[in-house]
Amino acid sequence: MDLQKFLEKLPQQYQDWGSPLMSPISEQLTLLSPKTASYPDRNLFPLLNLAVACLQPDEVYCQVGCFRRGSLVAAFCNNSDRY
């Protein structure tokens, strides 16, 4: 994973980064599964999505377990070249 890229871009994914009230800037990922994930789960969606986007070509994303698909869908949204 390109850790430097991940750390640089992560704060840009959230409003009020670093505060208890932080929330995703983009509605795209939070709207993927509004009925299948709790709000805290949806707060993780941009993090997972960015992590997959920052993978090196020889790396893979592996998720063990997936409750109601939300996190898995969020990880690969706009990252179709990663599966």
Biopython code that builds the backbone (N, CA, C, O; Angstrom):
import numpy as np
from Bio.PDB.StructureBuilder import StructureBuilder

atoms = [
    (1, "MET", "N", (0.839, -1.174, 0.000)),
    (1, "MET", "CA", (0.000, 0.000, 0.000)),
    (1, "MET", "C", (0.885, 1.239, 0.000)),
    (1, "MET", "O", (1.913, 1.296, 0.674)),
    (2, "ASP", "N", (0.463, 2.204, -0.759)),
    (2, "ASP", "CA", (1.152, 3.485, -0.756)),
    (2, "ASP", "C", (0.673, 4.242, 0.485)),
    (2, "ASP", "O", (-0.286, 5.012, 0.429)),
    (3, "LEU", "N", (1.352, 4.010, 1.591)),
    (3, "LEU", "CA", (0.931, 4.549, 2.884)),
    (3, "LEU", "C", (0.971, 6.070, 2.907)),
    (3, "LEU", "O", (0.092, 6.701, 3.494)),
    (4, "GLN", "N", (1.960, 6.655, 2.289)),
    (4, "GLN", "CA", (2.059, 8.116, 2.266)),
    (4, "GLN", "C", (0.839, 8.729, 1.558)),
    (4, "GLN", "O", (0.248, 9.691, 2.048)),
    (5, "LYS", "N", (0.477, 8.170, 0.422)),
    (5, "LYS", "CA", (-0.701, 8.643, -0.317)),
    (5, "LYS", "C", (-1.956, 8.481, 0.535)),
    (5, "LYS", "O", (-2.787, 9.386, 0.601)),
    (6, "PHE", "N", (-2.090, 7.330, 1.185)),
    (6, "PHE", "CA", (-3.245, 7.065, 2.038)),
    (6, "PHE", "C", (-3.342, 8.103, 3.160)),
    (6, "PHE", "O", (-4.407, 8.676, 3.387)),
    (7, "LEU", "N", (-2.243, 8.339, 3.854)),
    (7, "LEU", "CA", (-2.247, 9.287, 4.976)),
    (7, "LEU", "C", (-2.489, 10.719, 4.526)),
    (7, "LEU", "O", (-3.091, 11.502, 5.260)),
    (8, "GLU", "N", (-2.031, 11.071, 3.339)),
    (8, "GLU", "CA", (-2.262, 12.416, 2.816)),
    (8, "GLU", "C", (-3.716, 12.634, 2.420)),
    (8, "GLU", "O", (-4.274, 13.708, 2.641)),
    (9, "LYS", "N", (-4.325, 11.604, 1.832)),
    (9, "LYS", "CA", (-5.682, 11.758, 1.301)),
    (9, "LYS", "C", (-6.789, 11.464, 2.309)),
    (9, "LYS", "O", (-7.925, 11.897, 2.113)),
    (10, "LEU", "N", (-6.484, 10.746, 3.371)),
    (10, "LEU", "CA", (-7.537, 10.364, 4.316)),
    (10, "LEU", "C", (-8.271, 11.554, 4.919)),
    (10, "LEU", "O", (-9.502, 11.537, 4.938)),
    (11, "PRO", "N", (-7.590, 12.585, 5.412)),
    (11, "PRO", "CA", (-8.325, 13.727, 5.975)),
    (11, "PRO", "C", (-9.236, 14.425, 4.961)),
    (11, "PRO", "O", (-10.220, 15.060, 5.342)),
    (12, "GLN", "N", (-8.907, 14.307, 3.669)),
    (12, "GLN", "CA", (-9.713, 14.944, 2.627)),
    (12, "GLN", "C", (-11.023, 14.218, 2.379)),
    (12, "GLN", "O", (-11.875, 14.717, 1.645)),
    (13, "GLN", "N", (-11.198, 13.047, 2.978)),
    (13, "GLN", "CA", (-12.404, 12.258, 2.771)),
    (13, "GLN", "C", (-13.526, 12.612, 3.761)),
    (13, "GLN", "O", (-14.655, 12.140, 3.624)),
    (14, "TYR", "N", (-13.201, 13.446, 4.758)),
    (14, "TYR", "CA", (-14.134, 13.710, 5.850)),
    (14, "TYR", "C", (-14.286, 15.193, 6.136)),
    (14, "TYR", "O", (-13.344, 15.972, 5.995)),
    (15, "GLN", "N", (-15.498, 15.566, 6.543)),
    (15, "GLN", "CA", (-15.754, 16.887, 7.111)),
    (15, "GLN", "C", (-15.394, 16.804, 8.589)),
    (15, "GLN", "O", (-15.597, 15.763, 9.215)),
    (16, "ASP", "N", (-14.881, 17.845, 9.135)),
    (16, "ASP", "CA", (-14.541, 17.909, 10.555)),
    (16, "ASP", "C", (-13.582, 16.800, 10.962)),
    (16, "ASP", "O", (-13.744, 16.179, 12.012)),
    (17, "TRP", "N", (-12.568, 16.553, 10.110)),
    (17, "TRP", "CA", (-11.579, 15.509, 10.370)),
    (17, "TRP", "C", (-10.991, 15.682, 11.780)),
    (17, "TRP", "O", (-10.607, 16.782, 12.177)),
    (18, "GLY", "N", (-10.934, 14.593, 12.507)),
    (18, "GLY", "CA", (-10.329, 14.591, 13.834)),
    (18, "GLY", "C", (-11.275, 14.949, 14.958)),
    (18, "GLY", "O", (-10.891, 14.900, 16.126)),
    (19, "SER", "N", (-12.492, 15.304, 14.634)),
    (19, "SER", "CA", (-13.453, 15.638, 15.687)),
    (19, "SER", "C", (-14.464, 14.494, 15.827)),
    (19, "SER", "O", (-14.616, 13.689, 14.908)),
    (20, "PRO", "N", (-15.144, 14.418, 16.953)),
    (20, "PRO", "CA", (-16.167, 13.372, 17.124)),
    (20, "PRO", "C", (-17.322, 13.503, 16.130)),
    (20, "PRO", "O", (-18.081, 12.554, 15.930)),
    (21, "LEU", "N", (-17.454, 14.666, 15.515)),
    (21, "LEU", "CA", (-18.549, 14.908, 14.575)),
    (21, "LEU", "C", (-18.146, 14.684, 13.122)),
    (21, "LEU", "O", (-18.909, 15.009, 12.212)),
    (22, "MET", "N", (-16.953, 14.131, 12.893)),
    (22, "MET", "CA", (-16.522, 13.949, 11.506)),
    (22, "MET", "C", (-17.498, 13.055, 10.757)),
    (22, "MET", "O", (-18.106, 12.145, 11.320)),
    (23, "SER", "N", (-17.625, 13.347, 9.471)),
    (23, "SER", "CA", (-18.523, 12.571, 8.617)),
    (23, "SER", "C", (-17.964, 12.588, 7.201)),
    (23, "SER", "O", (-17.227, 13.502, 6.831)),
    (24, "PRO", "N", (-18.317, 11.572, 6.403)),
    (24, "PRO", "CA", (-17.813, 11.519, 5.033)),
    (24, "PRO", "C", (-18.238, 12.737, 4.224)),
    (24, "PRO", "O", (-19.380, 13.187, 4.321)),
    (25, "ILE", "N", (-17.325, 13.265, 3.433)),
    (25, "ILE", "CA", (-17.652, 14.392, 2.558)),
    (25, "ILE", "C", (-18.538, 13.930, 1.411)),
    (25, "ILE", "O", (-19.537, 14.576, 1.097)),
    (26, "SER", "N", (-18.179, 12.825, 0.792)),
    (26, "SER", "CA", (-18.928, 12.316, -0.349)),
    (26, "SER", "C", (-20.130, 11.500, 0.111)),
    (26, "SER", "O", (-20.013, 10.621, 0.964)),
    (27, "GLU", "N", (-21.261, 11.801, -0.457)),
    (27, "GLU", "CA", (-22.467, 11.027, -0.176)),
    (27, "GLU", "C", (-22.489, 9.714, -0.952)),
    (27, "GLU", "O", (-23.245, 8.804, -0.610)),
    (28, "GLN", "N", (-21.671, 9.610, -1.989)),
    (28, "GLN", "CA", (-21.706, 8.443, -2.868)),
    (28, "GLN", "C", (-21.557, 7.148, -2.090)),
    (28, "GLN", "O", (-22.347, 6.223, -2.284)),
    (29, "LEU", "N", (-20.575, 7.060, -1.223)),
    (29, "LEU", "CA", (-20.338, 5.819, -0.496)),
    (29, "LEU", "C", (-21.378, 5.590, 0.591)),
    (29, "LEU", "O", (-21.743, 4.443, 0.850)),
    (30, "THR", "N", (-21.859, 6.635, 1.227)),
    (30, "THR", "CA", (-22.844, 6.451, 2.286)),
    (30, "THR", "C", (-24.206, 6.074, 1.726)),
    (30, "THR", "O", (-25.021, 5.482, 2.433)),
    (31, "LEU", "N", (-24.462, 6.406, 0.473)),
    (31, "LEU", "CA", (-25.739, 6.064, -0.134)),
    (31, "LEU", "C", (-25.761, 4.654, -0.731)),
    (31, "LEU", "O", (-26.815, 4.173, -1.147)),
    (32, "LEU", "N", (-24.620, 4.002, -0.772)),
    (32, "LEU", "CA", (-24.561, 2.663, -1.363)),
    (32, "LEU", "C", (-25.488, 1.683, -0.672)),
    (32, "LEU", "O", (-26.146, 0.874, -1.326)),
    (33, "SER", "N", (-25.538, 1.752, 0.618)),
    (33, "SER", "CA", (-26.358, 0.790, 1.349)),
    (33, "SER", "C", (-26.942, 1.424, 2.617)),
    (33, "SER", "O", (-26.605, 1.009, 3.726)),
    (34, "PRO", "N", (-27.805, 2.416, 2.463)),
    (34, "PRO", "CA", (-28.317, 3.111, 3.640)),
    (34, "PRO", "C", (-29.107, 2.222, 4.586)),
    (34, "PRO", "O", (-29.195, 2.522, 5.777)),
    (35, "LYS", "N", (-29.680, 1.147, 4.091)),
    (35, "LYS", "CA", (-30.476, 0.262, 4.949)),
    (35, "LYS", "C", (-29.675, -0.925, 5.464)),
    (35, "LYS", "O", (-30.166, -1.691, 6.293)),
    (36, "THR", "N", (-28.445, -1.082, 4.980)),
    (36, "THR", "CA", (-27.701, -2.276, 5.358)),
    (36, "THR", "C", (-26.494, -1.994, 6.232)),
    (36, "THR", "O", (-25.759, -2.921, 6.573)),
    (37, "ALA", "N", (-26.271, -0.764, 6.599)),
    (37, "ALA", "CA", (-25.121, -0.463, 7.446)),
    (37, "ALA", "C", (-25.491, 0.625, 8.447)),
    (37, "ALA", "O", (-26.263, 1.533, 8.138)),
    (38, "SER", "N", (-24.941, 0.522, 9.628)),
    (38, "SER", "CA", (-25.182, 1.545, 10.636)),
    (38, "SER", "C", (-24.356, 2.786, 10.297)),
    (38, "SER", "O", (-23.458, 2.728, 9.457)),
    (39, "TYR", "N", (-24.657, 3.892, 10.944)),
    (39, "TYR", "CA", (-23.921, 5.118, 10.650)),
    (39, "TYR", "C", (-22.426, 4.974, 10.914)),
    (39, "TYR", "O", (-21.626, 5.408, 10.085)),
    (40, "PRO", "N", (-22.014, 4.378, 12.042)),
    (40, "PRO", "CA", (-20.555, 4.206, 12.231)),
    (40, "PRO", "C", (-19.913, 3.385, 11.116)),
    (40, "PRO", "O", (-18.783, 3.669, 10.719)),
    (41, "ASP", "N", (-20.610, 2.378, 10.605)),
    (41, "ASP", "CA", (-20.064, 1.596, 9.499)),
    (41, "ASP", "C", (-19.871, 2.473, 8.273)),
    (41, "ASP", "O", (-18.838, 2.388, 7.609)),
    (42, "ARG", "N", (-20.826, 3.294, 7.972)),
    (42, "ARG", "CA", (-20.721, 4.165, 6.803)),
    (42, "ARG", "C", (-19.596, 5.179, 6.962)),
    (42, "ARG", "O", (-19.043, 5.648, 5.967)),
    (43, "ASN", "N", (-19.255, 5.521, 8.189)),
    (43, "ASN", "CA", (-18.124, 6.413, 8.420)),
    (43, "ASN", "C", (-16.807, 5.733, 8.043)),
    (43, "ASN", "O", (-15.820, 6.409, 7.752)),
    (44, "LEU", "N", (-16.790, 4.410, 8.048)),
    (44, "LEU", "CA", (-15.601, 3.661, 7.657)),
    (44, "LEU", "C", (-15.485, 3.487, 6.146)),
    (44, "LEU", "O", (-14.401, 3.193, 5.643)),
    (45, "PHE", "N", (-16.573, 3.661, 5.426)),
    (45, "PHE", "CA", (-16.580, 3.404, 3.991)),
    (45, "PHE", "C", (-15.508, 4.191, 3.235)),
    (45, "PHE", "O", (-14.793, 3.597, 2.427)),
    (46, "PRO", "N", (-15.363, 5.503, 3.460)),
    (46, "PRO", "CA", (-14.318, 6.223, 2.728)),
    (46, "PRO", "C", (-12.913, 5.719, 3.055)),
    (46, "PRO", "O", (-12.045, 5.697, 2.183)),
    (47, "LEU", "N", (-12.688, 5.319, 4.286)),
    (47, "LEU", "CA", (-11.385, 4.785, 4.677)),
    (47, "LEU", "C", (-11.083, 3.504, 3.921)),
    (47, "LEU", "O", (-9.991, 3.346, 3.375)),
    (48, "LEU", "N", (-12.040, 2.589, 3.885)),
    (48, "LEU", "CA", (-11.838, 1.330, 3.162)),
    (48, "LEU", "C", (-11.637, 1.577, 1.668)),
    (48, "LEU", "O", (-10.773, 0.967, 1.038)),
    (49, "ASN", "N", (-12.435, 2.467, 1.119)),
    (49, "ASN", "CA", (-12.339, 2.766, -0.306)),
    (49, "ASN", "C", (-10.977, 3.344, -0.656)),
    (49, "ASN", "O", (-10.372, 2.950, -1.654)),
    (50, "LEU", "N", (-10.496, 4.263, 0.146)),
    (50, "LEU", "CA", (-9.190, 4.860, -0.099)),
    (50, "LEU", "C", (-8.082, 3.833, 0.080)),
    (50, "LEU", "O", (-7.119, 3.829, -0.687)),
    (51, "ALA", "N", (-8.199, 2.967, 1.075)),
    (51, "ALA", "CA", (-7.178, 1.936, 1.293)),
    (51, "ALA", "C", (-7.046, 1.032, 0.070)),
    (51, "ALA", "O", (-5.934, 0.707, -0.345)),
    (52, "VAL", "N", (-8.168, 0.627, -0.503)),
    (52, "VAL", "CA", (-8.119, -0.216, -1.700)),
    (52, "VAL", "C", (-7.536, 0.565, -2.869)),
    (52, "VAL", "O", (-6.770, 0.010, -3.658)),
    (53, "ALA", "N", (-7.879, 1.820, -2.993)),
    (53, "ALA", "CA", (-7.344, 2.646, -4.079)),
    (53, "ALA", "C", (-5.829, 2.822, -3.966)),
    (53, "ALA", "O", (-5.158, 3.039, -4.975)),
    (54, "CYS", "N", (-5.292, 2.733, -2.769)),
    (54, "CYS", "CA", (-3.857, 2.937, -2.546)),
    (54, "CYS", "C", (-3.043, 1.641, -2.586)),
    (54, "CYS", "O", (-1.838, 1.661, -2.335)),
    (55, "LEU", "N", (-3.686, 0.531, -2.896)),
    (55, "LEU", "CA", (-2.952, -0.727, -2.982)),
    (55, "LEU", "C", (-1.955, -0.695, -4.134)),
    (55, "LEU", "O", (-2.202, -0.072, -5.167)),
    (56, "GLN", "N", (-0.839, -1.366, -3.944)),
    (56, "GLN", "CA", (0.153, -1.532, -4.996)),
    (56, "GLN", "C", (-0.363, -2.597, -5.971)),
    (56, "GLN", "O", (-1.218, -3.396, -5.590)),
    (57, "PRO", "N", (0.125, -2.634, -7.210)),
    (57, "PRO", "CA", (-0.365, -3.606, -8.200)),
    (57, "PRO", "C", (-0.241, -5.069, -7.762)),
    (57, "PRO", "O", (-1.038, -5.907, -8.182)),
    (58, "ASP", "N", (0.731, -5.376, -6.939)),
    (58, "ASP", "CA", (0.914, -6.765, -6.516)),
    (58, "ASP", "C", (0.235, -7.084, -5.179)),
    (58, "ASP", "O", (0.468, -8.150, -4.610)),
    (59, "GLU", "N", (-0.595, -6.177, -4.677)),
    (59, "GLU", "CA", (-1.295, -6.382, -3.408)),
    (59, "GLU", "C", (-2.773, -6.683, -3.654)),
    (59, "GLU", "O", (-3.324, -6.340, -4.700)),
    (60, "VAL", "N", (-3.395, -7.323, -2.685)),
    (60, "VAL", "CA", (-4.826, -7.630, -2.759)),
    (60, "VAL", "C", (-5.508, -7.179, -1.476)),
    (60, "VAL", "O", (-4.878, -7.063, -0.425)),
    (61, "TYR", "N", (-6.789, -6.933, -1.583)),
    (61, "TYR", "CA", (-7.612, -6.609, -0.424)),
    (61, "TYR", "C", (-8.363, -7.870, -0.043)),
    (61, "TYR", "O", (-9.005, -8.490, -0.891)),
    (62, "CYS", "N", (-8.290, -8.250, 1.204)),
    (62, "CYS", "CA", (-8.988, -9.439, 1.685)),
    (62, "CYS", "C", (-9.812, -9.041, 2.893)),
    (62, "CYS", "O", (-9.284, -8.510, 3.870)),
    (63, "GLN", "N", (-11.084, -9.296, 2.824)),
    (63, "GLN", "CA", (-11.972, -8.992, 3.941)),
    (63, "GLN", "C", (-12.580, -10.295, 4.417)),
    (63, "GLN", "O", (-13.236, -10.997, 3.648)),
    (64, "VAL", "N", (-12.366, -10.616, 5.669)),
    (64, "VAL", "CA", (-12.917, -11.846, 6.244)),
    (64, "VAL", "C", (-14.208, -11.465, 6.959)),
    (64, "VAL", "O", (-14.201, -10.768, 7.973)),
    (65, "GLY", "N", (-15.299, -11.937, 6.407)),
    (65, "GLY", "CA", (-16.596, -11.595, 6.960)),
    (65, "GLY", "C", (-17.108, -10.289, 6.378)),
    (65, "GLY", "O", (-16.345, -9.364, 6.099)),
    (66, "CYS", "N", (-18.390, -10.243, 6.206)),
    (66, "CYS", "CA", (-18.999, -9.050, 5.624)),
    (66, "CYS", "C", (-20.457, -9.027, 6.054)),
    (66, "CYS", "O", (-21.258, -9.838, 5.589)),
    (67, "PHE", "N", (-20.800, -8.115, 6.928)),
    (67, "PHE", "CA", (-22.164, -8.018, 7.416)),
    (67, "PHE", "C", (-22.965, -7.098, 6.511)),
    (67, "PHE", "O", (-22.716, -5.894, 6.465)),
    (68, "ARG", "N", (-23.904, -7.650, 5.806)),
    (68, "ARG", "CA", (-24.815, -6.887, 4.928)),
    (68, "ARG", "C", (-24.140, -6.174, 3.764)),
    (68, "ARG", "O", (-24.695, -5.201, 3.252)),
    (69, "ARG", "N", (-23.007, -6.601, 3.341)),
    (69, "ARG", "CA", (-22.329, -6.168, 2.119)),
    (69, "ARG", "C", (-21.802, -4.743, 2.090)),
    (69, "ARG", "O", (-20.978, -4.437, 1.228)),
    (70, "GLY", "N", (-22.216, -3.877, 2.954)),
    (70, "GLY", "CA", (-21.868, -2.460, 2.846)),
    (70, "GLY", "C", (-20.387, -2.179, 2.757)),
    (70, "GLY", "O", (-19.951, -1.439, 1.875)),
    (71, "SER", "N", (-19.604, -2.752, 3.650)),
    (71, "SER", "CA", (-18.172, -2.441, 3.659)),
    (71, "SER", "C", (-17.463, -2.991, 2.427)),
    (71, "SER", "O", (-16.545, -2.356, 1.908)),
    (72, "LEU", "N", (-17.870, -4.147, 1.961)),
    (72, "LEU", "CA", (-17.239, -4.733, 0.784)),
    (72, "LEU", "C", (-17.562, -3.918, -0.474)),
    (72, "LEU", "O", (-16.684, -3.664, -1.299)),
    (73, "VAL", "N", (-18.809, -3.517, -0.611)),
    (73, "VAL", "CA", (-19.205, -2.693, -1.751)),
    (73, "VAL", "C", (-18.465, -1.358, -1.707)),
    (73, "VAL", "O", (-17.982, -0.882, -2.735)),
    (74, "ALA", "N", (-18.375, -0.757, -0.533)),
    (74, "ALA", "CA", (-17.685, 0.532, -0.403)),
    (74, "ALA", "C", (-16.202, 0.418, -0.741)),
    (74, "ALA", "O", (-15.632, 1.321, -1.354)),
    (75, "ALA", "N", (-15.582, -0.681, -0.347)),
    (75, "ALA", "CA", (-14.151, -0.855, -0.613)),
    (75, "ALA", "C", (-13.853, -0.858, -2.104)),
    (75, "ALA", "O", (-12.822, -0.338, -2.531)),
    (76, "PHE", "N", (-14.740, -1.435, -2.895)),
    (76, "PHE", "CA", (-14.463, -1.576, -4.322)),
    (76, "PHE", "C", (-15.180, -0.576, -5.219)),
    (76, "PHE", "O", (-14.991, -0.603, -6.436)),
    (77, "CYS", "N", (-15.985, 0.293, -4.659)),
    (77, "CYS", "CA", (-16.658, 1.318, -5.453)),
    (77, "CYS", "C", (-15.599, 2.197, -6.135)),
    (77, "CYS", "O", (-14.714, 2.737, -5.472)),
    (78, "ASN", "N", (-15.694, 2.331, -7.428)),
    (78, "ASN", "CA", (-14.728, 3.083, -8.245)),
    (78, "ASN", "C", (-13.316, 2.511, -8.197)),
    (78, "ASN", "O", (-12.358, 3.195, -8.557)),
    (79, "ASN", "N", (-13.181, 1.282, -7.761)),
    (79, "ASN", "CA", (-11.892, 0.587, -7.736)),
    (79, "ASN", "C", (-11.986, -0.727, -8.503)),
    (79, "ASN", "O", (-11.423, -1.738, -8.082)),
    (80, "SER", "N", (-12.693, -0.713, -9.617)),
    (80, "SER", "CA", (-12.936, -1.946, -10.362)),
    (80, "SER", "C", (-11.650, -2.603, -10.882)),
    (80, "SER", "O", (-11.636, -3.794, -11.194)),
    (81, "ASP", "N", (-10.593, -1.831, -10.971)),
    (81, "ASP", "CA", (-9.323, -2.400, -11.425)),
    (81, "ASP", "C", (-8.623, -3.199, -10.326)),
    (81, "ASP", "O", (-7.552, -3.759, -10.558)),
    (82, "ARG", "N", (-9.215, -3.256, -9.139)),
    (82, "ARG", "CA", (-8.597, -3.924, -7.993)),
    (82, "ARG", "C", (-9.149, -5.320, -7.748)),
    (82, "ARG", "O", (-8.617, -6.036, -6.900)),
    (83, "TYR", "N", (-10.203, -5.740, -8.462)),
    (83, "TYR", "CA", (-10.691, -7.108, -8.251)),
    (83, "TYR", "C", (-10.430, -7.990, -9.393)),
    (83, "TYR", "O", (-10.785, -9.168, -9.356)),
]
sb = StructureBuilder()
sb.init_structure("model")
sb.init_model(0)
sb.init_chain("A")
sb.init_seg("    ")
for serial, (resi, resn, name, xyz) in enumerate(atoms, 1):
    if name == "N":
        sb.init_residue(resn, " ", resi, " ")
    sb.init_atom(name, np.array(xyz, "f"), 0.0, 1.0, " ", f" {name:<3s}", serial, name[0])
structure = sb.get_structure()
